[in-house]
Amino acid sequence: MAESSVGIVGYATPTRGIGGKMKVEPADFVVEEISSPPPKADGGRYTVAAVRSTNWETNRLVREMARRLAVSRRRISFAGTKDKRAVTTQLFCFEAPEDVVRSLRLADVEVLETYATDRRLEIGDLLGNRFRIVVRDVAVPPDEAESILAATAAQLEVLGGFPNFFGMQRFGSIRPITHVVGRHIVRGEFKEAVDAYAANPIVGEDEEAFEARQALAASGDYGEALKAMPDVMGFEKALLNYLVRRPGDYVGALQELPFNLLMMFVHGYQSYLFNRILSERMRRGLPLNEPLEGDLVLPLDKQGLPDRDRPLAVEASNLEKMRRQVHDGKAFVSGALFGSDAVLAAGPMGEIEGEVVASEGLKPEDFVVPRMPRLSSRGTRRELVAAVRGLRWAVEGTCATLEFELGKGCYATTLLREFMKRME
């Protein structure tokens, strides 16, 4: 599905792309979490484990680990979701003894090390991720690929990073629908949210699931859809099973899904709005790495990451100072992740943010969800440019391998699109 469907339009660099394909094999996309873990505590009630998995989507991995360990999935937490088609090393936190966690046996899953702690690992408890990505079937000769990679990297270095779009996998790589479900939840359209998740067939997904969704979209028969939906679609089946037992209770059906997945729907909608805002700033030719009057910039926090909850307004009186801070990598121009308490920019950026929000018919209070209060979202700001650390690459034949580190919440695939210039 086209990137434009999730709000991504345009590139920051004018160079040609090398083309190619990502994730031909799971081992082509290796990601290792750079963690900010809870401290060790002998006898603590939680066990933190470094887990290496291959070709596992995070939520489905949690569900299967919970099943194998005979614990509630609510007793397993993690700091960040990861791509499915990848080899991923990340921390999980289990409300279970170490020996139980170390006993986990699951295909393509390895428990590397464990320790006890008295503090639960939460979403966001990480500094970033380290990547090693192989791009296969590069469309240009090796020497030309080297030149393109070098030229693009040089331009990104001047920019201070790359446009910080939320990547396709934020919305679902095969079924990019999280923002669609989130839009319905925010609008209080809970039946439509259910149907957007359980029906809504999209070309490219599992054929059996596609046919079950297609039939559900045509008939609206949740019972028949439950029978037809393949067993691997456990979340969809749980939702459908609830509706068979309690027809019409769409809020209850949605609550059969893991809380973090439900929250991803709302965050997905906010991400879509942010992508549109960033795309429009680029379309208008406004700088990403130079603040304008009215912009809100994010200073660095104690961990050296943009402080997304402490935006500073750019005014005529501090414009030059803010420009120096951004130029020196000590602050970042930001865009809105719209929510109930979101602070919008002024000036040209405020105009863009206001237009995008208005085009969706949104008001801040829409992100307060009375029937599902835990899904309410206050909103925040997000840096327009994502910094890259340790970027290096090698080209061999028709393969290019890139290695780098990104801060939390930043997408490797969004960086790679600047080098590949692949049109979806």
DRENNUNU-141114 format. One line per 10 residues: number of its first residue (from 1); for each residue x negated, y, z negated of N, C-alpha, C. Coordinates in pm, whole numbers, plus 50000, padded with zeros to 5 digits. Last residue first. Example, Ala and Ser with C-alpha at 12.3 -4.5 7.8 and 13.67 -1.06 7.14 Angstrom:
! residues 2
2	48715:49775:49292:48633:49894:49286:48710:50003:49213 | 48681:49431:49220:48770:49550:49220:48680:49670:49220
//
This chain:
! residues 424
424	49357:50311:50336:49445:50197:50305:49554:50185:50411 | 49044:50383:50461:49183:50426:50461:49272:50305:50440 | 48746:50418:50301:48836:50321:50361:48977:50372:50351 | 48509:50533:50216:48601:50611:50301:48696:50517:50373 | 48296:50440:50060:48352:50353:50162:48439:50429:50264 | 48230:50641:49880:48124:50581:49961:48181:50502:50079 | 48474:50704:49768:48394:50813:49827:48283:50758:49916 | 48556:50461:49665:48627:50511:49783:48553:50627:49848 | 48401:50431:49434:48365:50355:49554:48434:50408:49679 | 48540:50591:49248:48406:50629:49293:48372:50560:49425
414	48766:50433:49231:48781:50571:49277:48647:50628:49319 | 48671:50199:49126:48724:50195:49262:48742:50335:49318 | 48608:50278:48865:48501:50246:48959:48550:50247:49103 | 48763:50532:48686:48783:50414:48771:48670:50396:48872 | 48788:50612:48338:48748:50648:48474:48735:50521:48558 | 48834:50535:48078:48945:50589:48154:48913:50631:48295 | 48510:50618:47956:48636:50546:47942:48746:50616:48021 | 48253:50683:48206:48320:50703:48078:48453:50631:48075 | 48041:50449:48381:48144:50553:48378:48199:50566:48236 | 47742:50349:48544:47823:50355:48422:47920:50471:48433
404	47638:50125:48812:47657:50256:48749:47735:50240:48621 | 47547:49983:49125:47551:49971:48980:47559:50111:48919 | 47628:49823:49430:47616:49947:49354:47629:49918:49206 | 47534:49668:49723:47557:49648:49580:47532:49779:49508 | 47653:49577:50036:47596:49685:49957:47633:49660:49811 | 47605:49358:50311:47649:49378:50172:47578:49498:50110 | 47503:49278:50549:47635:49345:50552:47692:49367:50413 | 47173:49320:50455:47263:49268:50558:47392:49348:50561 | 47176:49494:50171:47113:49375:50229:47211:49314:50329 | 47114:49773:49980:47184:49721:50097:47106:49603:50152
394	47171:49904:49656:47083:49829:49746:47170:49775:49858 | 47175:50169:49409:47236:50081:49509:47128:50010:49589 | 47273:50348:49114:47172:50296:49206:47240:50196:49298 | 47343:50567:48853:47385:50518:48984:47265:50471:49065 | 47342:50654:48583:47262:50539:48626:47299:50483:48761 | 47672:50781:48557:47539:50764:48499:47471:50642:48560 | 47903:51029:48652:47845:50897:48683:47705:50892:48622 | 48204:51197:48548:48059:51189:48557:48016:51044:48582 | 48484:51305:48720:48430:51199:48633:48279:51190:48656 | 48679:51595:48724:48559:51528:48777:48511:51426:48674
384	48892:51680:48577:48911:51663:48721:48796:51587:48786 | 48989:51545:48262:48889:51610:48343:48911:51579:48492 | 49311:51597:48127:49213:51502:48179:49118:51577:48272 | 49527:51649:47841:49457:51697:47961:49355:51591:48003 | 49847:51517:47745:49715:51570:47711:49657:51633:47837 | 50147:51377:47591:50067:51432:47700:49935:51486:47650 | 50320:51251:47418:50299:51394:47401:50226:51457:47519 | 50567:51017:47478:50428:51053:47502:50412:51205:47499 | 50758:50735:47369:50745:50879:47385:50597:50914:47398 | 50775:50474:47304:50726:50504:47439:50718:50654:47466
374	50894:50458:47060:50749:50431:47066:50691:50460:47203 | 51170:50497:47112:51087:50607:47060:50937:50583:47072 | 51386:50435:47306:51262:50358:47290:51156:50455:47237 | 51585:50617:47295:51624:50476:47282:51503:50384:47274 | 51447:50866:47328:51518:50835:47203:51551:50687:47186 | 51160:50964:47432:51251:50858:47477:51329:50810:47355 | 51019:51245:47552:51068:51191:47426:51178:51092:47464 | 50984:51336:47803:50887:51236:47756:50908:51200:47609 | 51168:51534:47836:51196:51406:47901:51101:51296:47851 | 51071:51766:47727:51147:51679:47638:51184:51545:47703
364	50951:51898:47950:50869:51832:47848:50946:51732:47763 | 51121:51803:48253:51108:51895:48141:51024:51824:48034 | 51123:51753:48610:51086:51717:48473:51091:51835:48377 | 51158:51723:48886:51272:51761:48802:51248:51737:48655 | 50948:51686:49046:51003:51565:48986:51122:51595:48897 | 50883:51943:49108:50924:51856:49219:50984:51726:49170 | 50791:52043:48866:50924:52084:48913:50975:51992:49024 | 50535:51929:48862:50632:51893:48758:50774:51926:48805 | 50425:52061:49084:50433:51914:49082:50538:51870:48980 | 50442:52332:49007:50511:52285:49127:50528:52133:49126
354	50281:52341:48776:50423:52374:48767:50501:52322:48887 | 50031:52280:48886:50092:52192:48787:50242:52216:48776 | 49995:52503:49059:49998:52367:49111:50070:52274:49013 | 49996:52714:48873:50093:52713:48982:50107:52571:49038 | 49777:52650:48720:49909:52649:48658:50019:52646:48762 | 49578:52696:48906:49602:52559:48860:49739:52548:48793 | 49590:52979:48940:49619:52889:49052:49649:52746:49009 | 49716:53072:48609:49646:53097:48733:49680:52998:48843 | 49717:52822:48347:49770:52942:48409:49699:52959:48544 | 49807:52480:48254:49714:52588:48285:49790:52712:48330
344	50010:52348:47989:49979:52370:48130:49883:52486:48145 | 50017:52109:47748:49980:52248:47770:49941:52262:47916 | 50272:51886:47636:50164:51918:47729:50143:52069:47740 | 50444:51753:47473:50370:51867:47416:50260:51916:47508 | 50552:51555:47639:50643:51640:47561:50574:51763:47503 | 50344:51570:47936:50420:51501:47833:50499:51601:47751 | 50106:51527:48196:50226:51593:48146:50300:51507:48045 | 49802:51590:48204:49874:51464:48191:50003:51502:48119 | 49664:51850:48403:49763:51806:48304:49798:51659:48318 | 49305:51884:48436:49441:51886:48489:49535:51825:48387
334	49001:52080:48380:49098:51974:48354:49230:51995:48429 | 48647:52109:48397:48777:52162:48435:48879:52048:48425 | 48431:52042:48123:48491:51996:48248:48623:52067:48272 | 48105:52096:47977:48251:52113:47978:48301:52074:48115 | 47843:52056:48015:47886:52063:47876:48037:52083:47863 | 47715:52071:48259:47772:51942:48218:47819:51939:48075 | 47639:52317:48347:47541:52243:48267:47593:52108:48219 | 47874:52406:48465:47757:52381:48550:47654:52296:48477 | 48031:52447:48237:48069:52343:48334:47948:52307:48420 | 47888:52659:48118:47913:52535:48044:47946:52420:48140
324	47901:52854:48319:47771:52799:48279:47789:52666:48207 | 48177:52901:48318:48112:52850:48439:47976:52789:48407 | 48210:53008:48064:48272:52880:48096:48208:52818:48221 | 48073:53252:48100:48027:53155:48000:48082:53017:48030 | 48233:53372:48295:48094:53338:48326:48038:53237:48227 | 48483:53398:48153:48471:53323:48277:48327:53281:48305 | 48565:53538:47936:48473:53426:47911:48443:53346:48036 | 48730:53742:48029:48627:53775:47931:48526:53662:47909 | 48917:53622:48192:48816:53710:48253:48700:53734:48158 | 48943:53282:48068:48994:53417:48088:48882:53502:48149
314	49038:52959:48015:48941:53042:48088:49007:53176:48118 | 49099:52787:47712:49151:52867:47822:49040:52953:47883 | 49017:52458:47633:48983:52599:47611:49027:52678:47734 | 49161:52167:47479:49133:52250:47598:49108:52396:47561 | 49139:51919:47321:49096:52052:47274:49062:52142:47393 | 49184:51664:47402:49287:51724:47318:49247:51862:47266 | 48968:51569:47537:49090:51592:47614:49200:51659:47533 | 48653:51628:47549:48753:51629:47442:48886:51670:47504 | 48438:51420:47733:48529:51536:47735:48636:51524:47627 | 48173:51287:47524:48282:51269:47620:48371:51392:47620
304	47987:51283:47322:47943:51328:47453:48046:51308:47562 | 48085:51232:47077:48033:51116:47151:47982:51154:47290 | 48186:51472:46994:48065:51424:46928:48003:51303:46999 | 48292:51615:47315:48311:51581:47174:48180:51525:47117 | 48268:51897:47535:48230:51761:47497:48254:51740:47348 | 48562:52084:47639:48425:52072:47589:48394:51927:47555 | 48756:52133:47917:48740:52042:47805:48594:52041:47762 | 48949:52417:48026:48831:52331:48033:48818:52251:47904 | 49201:52539:48224:49171:52489:48090:49054:52393:48102 | 49234:52837:48425:49201:52696:48404:49188:52665:48255
294	49251:53112:48427:49373:53035:48404:49350:52888:48382 | 48998:53159:48663:49081:53219:48559:49213:53143:48549 | 48828:52849:48724:48889:52973:48770:48968:53033:48653 | 48526:52655:48702:48654:52703:48648:48697:52836:48709 | 48409:52411:48909:48389:52553:48876:48521:52608:48826 | 48457:52168:49012:48350:52179:48913:48315:52324:48882 | 48648:52187:49202:48673:52094:49092:48574:52114:48977 | 48782:52475:49374:48670:52394:49323:48711:52304:49208 | 49035:52450:49624:48989:52506:49497:48882:52417:49437 | 49158:52366:49856:49019:52408:49863:48969:52475:49737
284	49404:52256:49853:49399:52402:49860:49256:52456:49862 | 49338:51989:49818:49397:52032:49946:49388:52183:49963 | 49253:51989:49550:49157:51962:49657:49210:52013:49791 | 49498:52037:49429:49388:52131:49407:49282:52113:49516 | 49636:51810:49516:49679:51941:49563:49570:52046:49541 | 49503:51605:49379:49505:51606:49526:49541:51744:49580 | 49566:51678:49114:49428:51680:49160:49421:51684:49312 | 49847:51639:49119:49791:51769:49083:49648:51781:49136 | 49864:51366:49181:49922:51465:49272:49865:51604:49246 | 49742:51257:48955:49683:51237:49087:49736:51339:49187
274	49929:51335:48757:49793:51390:48756:49728:51375:48892 | 50149:51178:48833:50160:51324:48835:50022:51389:48838 | 50035:50924:48785:50080:50961:48920:50091:51113:48933 | 50002:50938:48509:49885:50926:48596:49918:50966:48739 | 50265:50939:48420:50181:51056:48394:50058:51056:48484 | 50326:50680:48504:50397:50794:48563:50319:50923:48540 | 50155:50534:48340:50142:50526:48485:50211:50641:48555 | 50257:50585:48088:50127:50644:48123:50104:50639:48274 | 50489:50431:48117:50499:50575:48095:50368:50643:48132 | 50365:50178:48157:50462:50231:48252:50472:50383:48239
264	50207:50139:47933:50141:50160:48062:50237:50213:48167 | 50395:50081:47744:50330:50211:47737:50258:50242:47867 | 50454:49821:47824:50557:49923:47831:50495:50063:47829 | 50206:49707:47761:50251:49709:47900:50361:49813:47919 | 50201:49735:47485:50101:49808:47563:50135:49810:47712 | 50417:49568:47410:50425:49713:47392:50324:49787:47478 | 50526:49315:47637:50429:49365:47538:50434:49517:47530 | 50886:49280:47679:50751:49295:47734:50656:49345:47625 | 51122:49300:47553:51062:49167:47557:50920:49172:47610 | 51210:49551:47601:51133:49532:47478:51084:49389:47461
254	51366:49518:47824:51235:49580:47840:51148:49555:47717 | 51592:49410:47693:51516:49330:47790:51377:49387:47810 | 51684:49626:47543:51635:49505:47476:51552:49419:47567 | 51760:49790:47757:51657:49835:47663:51598:49714:47590 | 51964:49641:47871:51841:49662:47947:51727:49713:47859 | 52202:49457:47823:52112:49520:47725:51975:49539:47788 | 52347:49320:48017:52366:49464:48003:52275:49533:47904 | 52368:49008:47849:52390:49088:47971:52411:49236:47937 | 52185:48821:47693:52250:48944:47648:52269:49038:47766 | 52094:48599:47833:52152:48579:47700:52232:48700:47653
244	52001:48717:48063:52097:48608:48075:52168:48587:47942 | 51819:48894:47956:51940:48948:48019:52045:48840:48043 | 51620:48718:47866:51692:48802:47770:51822:48853:47829 | 51531:48617:48109:51594:48526:48012:51674:48605:47909 | 51409:48843:48218:51529:48787:48280:51605:48696:48184 | 51190:48872:48042:51286:48981:48060:51418:48928:48116 | 51059:48630:48082:51104:48668:47948:51211:48776:47956 | 50998:48647:48354:51090:48544:48307:51143:48576:48167 | 50812:48856:48358:50939:48870:48429:51042:48769:48378 | 50610:48733:48208:50673:48854:48158:50809:48875:48225
234	50538:48507:48367:50592:48491:48233:50663:48614:48180 | 50494:48394:48633:50548:48527:48607:50616:48528:48470 | 50438:48129:48645:50325:48217:48619:50372:48359:48591 | 50676:48006:48722:50639:48007:48580:50526:48103:48548 | 50866:48201:48963:50764:48102:48926:50719:48118:48782 | 51215:48242:48970:51088:48307:48942:50984:48203:48900 | 51454:48101:48987:51367:48106:49105:51228:48162:49076 | 51581:48126:48742:51553:47992:48793:51449:47996:48905 | 51602:48406:48731:51526:48335:48628:51488:48195:48676 | 51773:48454:48945:51634:48500:48954:51546:48430:48851
224	52007:48352:48842:51946:48285:48957:51800:48327:48972 | 52042:48544:48636:52033:48401:48606:51967:48325:48720 | 52067:48789:48763:51949:48765:48681:51932:48617:48648 | 52168:48899:49055:52197:48784:48969:52072:48747:48889 | 52151:49086:49254:52164:49135:49116:52191:49025:49015 | 52115:49034:49525:52232:48979:49455:52257:49040:49319 | 51888:49168:49625:52008:49157:49709:52132:49121:49627 | 51702:49149:49423:51734:49282:49473:51865:49279:49552 | 51688:48870:49405:51743:48947:49294:51785:49086:49340 | 51563:48809:49648:51698:48758:49622:51764:48836:49509
214	51318:48937:49605:51402:48977:49718:51547:48933:49696 | 51217:48794:49391:51248:48936:49374:51344:48984:49484 | 51184:48545:49515:51272:48557:49398:51312:48702:49376 | 50999:48611:49715:51132:48563:49754:51230:48574:49637 | 50779:48686:49557:50838:48780:49652:50981:48740:49687 | 50720:48447:49426:50768:48561:49348:50835:48663:49439 | 50633:48300:49647:50747:48253:49570:50808:48366:49486 | 50410:48453:49734:50526:48435:49821:50650:48392:49743 | 50251:48709:49554:50281:48566:49562:50413:48544:49637 | 50226:49010:49758:50225:48936:49632:50255:48788:49658
204	50257:49113:50009:50120:49087:49964:50115:49012:49833 | 50526:49339:49977:50448:49252:50065:50306:49238:50012 | 50731:49334:49699:50628:49409:49771:50542:49311:49850 | 51060:49364:49561:50955:49283:49625:50858:49368:49704 | 51240:49448:49331:51142:49534:49399:51029:49453:49464 | 51272:49304:49015:51309:49290:49156:51202:49362:49238 | 51134:49376:48782:51163:49235:48808:51204:49209:48952 | 51087:49660:48797:50984:49565:48752:51012:49424:48799 | 51316:49774:48891:51189:49813:48955:51078:49717:48917 | 51500:49666:48712:51502:49621:48851:51373:49658:48925
194	51431:49805:48476:51427:49659:48481:51417:49611:48625 | 51483:50068:48563:51347:50030:48521:51330:49879:48526 | 51756:50056:48605:51669:50080:48720:51525:50044:48688 | 51834:50026:48340:51863:49919:48437:51773:49933:48559 | 51743:50274:48237:51681:50150:48193:51714:50031:48283 | 51684:50571:48268:51747:50480:48364:51693:50339:48340 | 51564:50779:48135:51668:50705:48065:51744:50608:48154 | 51350:50894:48254:51482:50949:48289:51596:50878:48217 | 51147:50734:48160:51150:50874:48119:51286:50937:48146 | 51212:50500:48303:51218:50501:48157:51230:50645:48106
184	51164:50580:48570:51300:50542:48528:51314:50545:48375 | 50887:50625:48558:50978:50734:48595:51120:50704:48548 | 50795:50364:48500:50781:50472:48403:50873:50590:48431 | 50845:50235:48741:50914:50190:48619:50910:50301:48515 | 50664:50386:48893:50806:50383:48930:50890:50340:48810 | 50421:50332:48779:50472:50469:48772:50620:50477:48808 | 50393:50060:48839:50403:50102:48699:50460:50243:48688 | 50362:49961:49093:50496:50004:49055:50504:50055:48911 | 50192:49816:49309:50172:49945:49242:50305:50010:49206 | 50107:49515:49326:50241:49576:49313:50226:49710:49239
174	49831:49494:49347:49916:49430:49448:50056:49490:49447 | 49743:49667:49143:49670:49659:49269:49756:49599:49380 | 49893:49895:48950:49912:49758:48994:49852:49741:49131 | 49814:50138:48870:49956:50127:48904:49995:49984:48941 | 49551:50110:48837:49625:50172:48727:49776:50152:48746 | 49457:50028:49079:49486:49923:48980:49557:49979:48857 | 49408:50268:49214:49526:50190:49249:49561:50088:49142 | 49287:50507:48964:49277:50416:49077:49403:50334:49098 | 49324:50841:48901:49357:50709:48849:49364:50615:48968 | 49054:51057:49000:49184:50996:49024:49201:50870:48939
164	48846:51252:48969:48879:51157:48864:49022:51103:48879 | 48602:51290:49215:48739:51323:49174:48796:51213:49085 | 48274:51259:49059:48368:51233:49169:48509:51268:49122 | 47989:51458:48972:48066:51335:48961:48157:51319:49081 | 47875:51697:49029:47873:51655:48889:47952:51528:48864 | 47833:51793:49279:47967:51810:49222:47970:51779:49074 | 47573:51702:49314:47597:51846:49312:47733:51876:49248 | 47629:51429:49319:47544:51482:49213:47562:51633:49201 | 47773:51405:49551:47842:51382:49424:47760:51436:49307 | 47568:51449:49733:47679:51545:49726:47757:51528:49595
154	47408:51226:49685:47352:51360:49666:47462:51463:49652 | 47581:51018:49760:47537:51029:49621:47481:51168:49591 | 47596:51067:50036:47716:51081:49953:47678:51098:49807 | 47332:51014:50110:47391:51147:50135:47513:51169:50048 | 47301:50744:50034:47214:50847:49977:47276:50986:49994 | 47497:50619:50191:47503:50609:50045:47421:50719:49980 | 47400:50681:50446:47531:50730:50404:47542:50727:50252 | 47154:50547:50447:47158:50692:50464:47290:50751:50416 | 47237:50279:50415:47148:50342:50317:47157:50494:50324 | 47382:50250:50652:47451:50241:50524:47367:50306:50414
144	47177:50265:50837:47278:50371:50836:47355:50369:50703 | 47041:50031:50775:46971:50160:50765:47071:50275:50757 | 47248:49829:50824:47189:49854:50692:47121:49990:50678 | 47527:49947:51031:47399:49877:51010:47335:49915:50877 | 47870:49941:50901:47760:50007:50972:47630:49930:50946 | 48058:49819:50744:48092:49841:50885:47981:49906:50966 | 48020:49543:50526:47992:49684:50552:47997:49708:50704 | 48102:49302:50406:48146:49337:50542:48133:49487:50568 | 48133:49395:50054:48100:49304:50166:48155:49358:50298 | 48001:49534:49777:48088:49566:49890:48044:49480:50008
134	47981:49458:49441:47933:49420:49575:48041:49456:49677 | 47900:49620:49144:48002:49594:49245:47937:49565:49380 | 47881:49649:48812:47799:49600:48924:47897:49551:49030 | 47921:49885:48544:47970:49811:48660:47856:49763:48750 | 48025:49956:48216:47909:49938:48305:47951:49846:48420 | 48234:50197:48058:48213:50066:48118:48093:50069:48210 | 48293:50360:47740:48296:50353:47885:48276:50211:47932 | 48347:50358:47472:48280:50476:47528:48289:50478:47680 | 48644:50266:47290:48528:50234:47374:48472:50364:47429 | 48916:50252:47186:48795:50234:47105:48678:50187:47191
124	49142:50255:47342:49058:50375:47342:48932:50363:47261 | 49343:50060:47133:49326:50115:47268:49245:50244:47258 | 49157:49926:46852:49271:49993:46913:49238:50037:47055 | 49088:49679:46614:49044:49744:46738:49167:49802:46808 | 49130:49715:46263:49181:49666:46390:49121:49745:46506 | 48896:49649:46008:48969:49750:46086:49006:49693:46223 | 48737:49472:45884:48862:49504:45813:48940:49614:45886 | 48584:49191:46052:48598:49334:46025:48728:49357:45949 | 48350:48943:46161:48466:48983:46081:48466:49134:46059 | 48255:48850:46496:48223:48895:46361:48353:48939:46293
114	48119:48664:46776:48229:48709:46690:48173:48769:46561 | 48049:48604:47124:48006:48627:46985:48124:48682:46907 | 48180:48491:47351:48035:48506:47345:47984:48521:47202 | 48409:48281:47482:48388:48363:47364:48238:48371:47339 | 48520:48273:47811:48413:48233:47721:48403:48332:47605 | 48724:48147:48064:48716:48238:47950:48610:48186:47855 | 48789:47960:48254:48726:48085:48298:48725:48192:48189 | 49040:47813:48057:48966:47812:48185:48916:47952:48220 | 48978:47798:47712:49066:47846:47818:48983:47855:47947 | 48966:47760:47380:48927:47691:47503:49028:47728:47611
104	48862:47879:47070:48942:47904:47190:48883:47832:47311 | 48716:47865:46841:48767:47737:46893:48843:47754:47024 | 48667:48118:46757:48557:48049:46828:48604:47916:46887 | 48906:48166:46622:48878:48237:46747:48770:48166:46827 | 48868:47998:46400:48982:47976:46489:48956:48043:46624 | 48646:48109:46281:48635:47973:46333:48751:47940:46426 | 48742:48368:46204:48640:48353:46308:48637:48213:46366 | 49105:48391:46161:48968:48363:46115:48871:48342:46231 | 49297:48669:46291:49277:48525:46274:49133:48503:46229 | 49383:48889:46467:49418:48874:46326:49419:48723:46297
94	49128:48988:46685:49227:48887:46650:49256:48894:46501 | 49028:49191:46946:49040:49182:46802:49156:49090:46768 | 48785:49189:47207:48922:49167:47161:48917:49157:47009 | 48570:49351:47437:48602:49314:47300:48752:49293:47283 | 48452:49212:47751:48514:49314:47669:48543:49260:47529 | 48352:49154:48070:48312:49131:47931:48367:49245:47848 | 48471:49010:48368:48483:49115:48269:48432:49070:48134 | 48480:48982:48698:48418:48916:48583:48401:49024:48478 | 48791:49013:48881:48663:49061:48831:48608:48963:48729 | 49083:49079:48930:48987:49012:49019:48846:49063:48989
84	49198:49244:48722:49212:49099:48724:49099:49035:48806 | 49043:49508:48533:49092:49451:48658:49105:49300:48646 | 49148:49577:48190:49048:49558:48296:49114:49496:48420 | 49227:49800:47920:49265:49698:48018:49162:49694:48129 | 49061:49841:47604:49095:49889:47738:49131:49775:47829 | 49049:49729:47349:49023:49872:47365:49064:49926:47501 | 49298:49514:47193:49179:49537:47276:49167:49686:47300 | 49445:49259:46982:49435:49394:47037:49306:49407:47116 | 49672:49031:46855:49553:49045:46939:49554:49185:46998 | 49911:49007:46737:49793:48995:46649:49663:48997:46728
74	50100:49003:46925:50084:49130:46854:49964:49126:46761 | 50115:48743:47000:50030:48830:47083:50011:48966:47018 | 50087:48524:46719:50164:48622:46795:50070:48707:46878 | 49911:48212:46768:49935:48336:46695:50022:48427:46781 | 49794:47982:46884:49918:47972:46805:49934:48093:46712 | 49594:47988:47063:49554:48000:46922:49674:47992:46827 | 49734:47970:47302:49636:47866:47268:49598:47868:47121 | 49890:48205:47289:49954:48073:47298:49857:47964:47255 | 49696:48403:47287:49788:48391:47174:49853:48253:47173 | 49584:48359:47538:49501:48337:47419:49591:48321:47296
64	49802:48434:47697:49756:48296:47700:49667:48264:47580 | 49830:48709:47636:49943:48616:47616:49895:48472:47609 | 49579:48803:47714:49621:48812:47573:49734:48714:47546 | 49596:48757:47990:49495:48687:47912:49533:48689:47763 | 49794:48935:48058:49822:48791:48072:49719:48707:47997 | 49659:49175:48007:49782:49142:47934:49815:48993:47942 | 49432:49159:48187:49418:49167:48042:49544:49125:47967 | 49394:48908:48433:49449:49039:48399:49464:49045:48247 | 49113:48727:48527:49222:48734:48430:49266:48879:48414 | 48873:48659:48660:49001:48657:48732:49121:48652:48637
54	48700:48558:48384:48694:48567:48529:48833:48555:48587 | 48564:48695:48081:48670:48627:48156:48653:48652:48305 | 48413:48699:47770:48388:48711:47915:48495:48630:47988 | 48447:48874:47473:48504:48769:47558:48471:48798:47703 | 48356:48926:47149:48321:48962:47286:48363:48846:47375 | 48580:48975:46883:48510:48879:46969:48480:48944:47103 | 48657:49029:46547:48625:49092:46676:48544:48993:46756 | 48904:48942:46328:48785:48893:46395:48770:48965:46528 | 49032:49067:46013:49030:49060:46159:48898:49000:46208 | 48997:49083:45742:49113:49007:45789:49116:48991:45941
44	48660:49027:45618:48766:49111:45673:48878:49027:45734 | 48441:48893:45523:48570:48860:45464:48685:48944:45515 | 48226:49160:45588:48239:49020:45547:48373:48997:45479 | 48257:49364:45845:48296:49359:45704:48317:49214:45667 | 48133:49586:46098:48140:49452:46039:48179:49462:45892 | 48339:49846:46241:48221:49798:46169:48243:49657:46115 | 48482:49838:46575:48497:49851:46429:48373:49796:46358 | 48290:49971:46860:48364:49868:46785:48383:49902:46639 | 48286:50093:47131:48277:50166:47005:48351:50082:46903 | 48112:49956:47419:48212:49958:47312:48181:50059:47203
34	48134:49921:47737:48042:49990:47647:48126:50029:47526 | 48212:49622:47907:48256:49731:47822:48140:49789:47743 | 48129:49545:48230:48095:49520:48090:48131:49643:48008 | 48219:49393:48530:48236:49508:48441:48209:49466:48298 | 48179:49310:48862:48138:49276:48726:48146:49402:48640 | 48279:49192:49140:48319:49307:49058:48294:49271:48912 | 48215:48961:49261:48172:49084:49329:48200:49207:49245 | 48334:48754:49132:48196:48786:49091:48142:48910:49161 | 48577:48725:49273:48576:48790:49142:48436:48833:49098 | 48529:48820:49617:48520:48719:49513:48523:48789:49378
24	48605:49062:49722:48625:48942:49803:48621:48819:49713 | 48588:49315:49605:48657:49206:49535:48693:49090:49627 | 48596:49532:49894:48565:49504:49754:48641:49380:49707 | 48463:49573:50217:48568:49518:50133:48516:49495:49991 | 48385:49838:50461:48362:49719:50380:48481:49680:50295 | 48259:50174:50498:48362:50072:50516:48341:49957:50420 | 48092:50379:50458:48028:50254:50500:48131:50146:50529 | 48197:50701:50589:48200:50591:50494:48127:50470:50548 | 48045:51026:50633:48109:50906:50684:48112:50800:50574 | 48099:51307:50410:48017:51207:50477:48103:51097:50538
14	48225:51498:50259:48258:51493:50402:48180:51386:50478 | 48377:51435:49938:48256:51438:50021:48295:51424:50168 | 48619:51413:49819:48536:51526:49778:48415:51542:49867 | 48919:51338:50002:48787:51301:49949:48712:51428:49910 | 49278:51259:50002:49158:51338:50025:49033:51285:49956 | 49514:51166:49764:49496:51217:49899:49364:51293:49905 | 49716:50984:49558:49576:51004:49594:49565:51045:49740 | 49975:50913:49476:49932:51052:49463:49790:51082:49504 | 50056:50665:49535:50027:50691:49393:49961:50828:49375 | 50083:50675:49805:50202:50637:49728:50181:50656:49579
4	49833:50722:49906:49921:50838:49892:50046:50805:49810 | 49724:50473:49941:49688:50547:49821:49781:50665:49799 | 49954:50230:50069:49873:50349:50086:49845:50418:49953 | 49915:49881:50000:50000:50000:50000:49911:50124:50000
//
